[in-house]
Amino acid sequence: MQGGIPICFPQFGNCGSLEQHGFARNKIWTIDDNPPPLHTNDSKGKAYIDLLLKPSEEDLKCWPHWTACGLLSSRWSHPVLSPALTMHADIDLRSCLHVWWSVLYLLCQNSDVLLTDHVLFSFEFRLRVSLSSDGDLTIISRIRNINGKPFNFSFAYHTYLSISDISEVRIEGLETLDYLDNLYQRERFTEQDDAVTFESEVDRVYLSSPNVIAVLDHERKRTFVIRKDGLPDVVVWNPWEKKSKTMVDFGDEEYKQMLCVDGAVIERPIPLRPGEEWTGRVELSVVPSSYCSEPLDSQHRGL
Ligand SMILES: O=P(O)(O)OC[C@H]1O[C@H](O)[C@H](O)[C@@H](O)[C@@H]1O
């Protein structure tokens, strides 16, 4: 889906064996009819909804965070290792091992349940979307490990901002940061400019960014202020002309009126041990540019 705020989880992009950006954005979420209340300090004039995602057996099977069994299975399917072991017919340690491994292999083949990790591993994802009476949008993701195995994940709020014209916007708050450039096989560079501006395709992950980023739209004289927490990285993406033409669900000219600026966790995936919960929060507000340009400099370093 090219628009809105798709949730990229548990993988970002194609850095892994899951579908692009993970399975969360393609799932049917359920509405929690009885959500916990908003924090009393934070409830004034806010409407909110809680959405829940619980993984299917299939999701967990596809998620490659296996430990023992994943390792064993990949060895067994290795084209060289198994034949090499069978060549040794003597009853020595190696052939004993071979018998033992073969038994395990048969068990693994005949039972999805017995040796695979997914049975012991699961999560619950609670997404709270709240809208204040002055138009601020807050999205909070809580991901909890609800079973006996640790797992790692990456995450992004793939936020499509609606802008007047891509050549009229600039992003402040990312200057001097290192970034991974997806257009150069994720090579690491350092941002040299005072602000990020656009003259061609951009597909980058800025690393260890401050918690406040501003996207200034000069033509509309308005600024998106993105405040985030728990999300150290920022994805900046505009496909520009050539890539837009290759995207089936995206108009050839639509790149001119959109810009993705995503709060994300990509460089260092989050490890979640049994019982632990991770929270990633983003707040989007739109203010007149004149109001925002002065104080932002001081806001850049904190939330
Ligand atoms: O087309 P999608 O799967 O939604 O991905 C859209 C874009 O998402 C991110 O910004 C990635 O960094 C890009 O490489 C990708 O093209």
The ligand as an SDF file (V2000), in Angstrom:
LIG
                    3D

 16 16  0  0  0  0  0  0  0  0999 V2000
    6.7730   -0.3290   -2.1500 O   0  0  0  0  0  0  0  0  0  0  0  0
    6.9700   -0.6510   -0.6850 P   0  0  0  0  0  0  0  0  0  0  0  0
    7.1800   -2.0990   -0.4370 O   0  0  0  0  0  0  0  0  0  0  0  0
    5.8680   -0.0910    0.1640 O   0  0  0  0  0  0  0  0  0  0  0  0
    8.3080    0.0650   -0.2570 O   0  0  0  0  0  0  0  0  0  0  0  0
    8.4890    1.4180   -0.4930 C   0  0  0  0  0  0  0  0  0  0  0  0
    9.8640    1.8710   -0.0100 C   0  0  0  0  0  0  0  0  0  0  0  0
    9.9220    1.6660    1.3850 O   0  0  0  0  0  0  0  0  0  0  0  0
   11.1180    2.1220    2.0330 C   0  0  0  0  0  0  0  0  0  0  0  0
   11.2220    3.5050    1.9980 O   0  0  0  0  0  0  0  0  0  0  0  0
   12.3330    1.4780    1.4080 C   0  0  0  0  0  0  0  0  0  0  0  0
   13.5100    2.0710    1.9270 O   0  0  0  0  0  0  0  0  0  0  0  0
   12.3090    1.6110   -0.1010 C   0  0  0  0  0  0  0  0  0  0  0  0
   13.3900    0.8870   -0.6450 O   0  0  0  0  0  0  0  0  0  0  0  0
   10.9920    1.1060   -0.6600 C   0  0  0  0  0  0  0  0  0  0  0  0
   10.9910    1.2630   -2.0580 O   0  0  0  0  0  0  0  0  0  0  0  0
  1  2  2  0
  2  3  1  0
  2  4  1  0
  2  5  1  0
  5  6  1  0
  6  7  1  0
  7  8  1  0
  7 15  1  0
  8  9  1  0
  9 10  1  0
  9 11  1  0
 11 12  1  0
 11 13  1  0
 13 14  1  0
 13 15  1  0
 15 16  1  0
M  END
$$$$
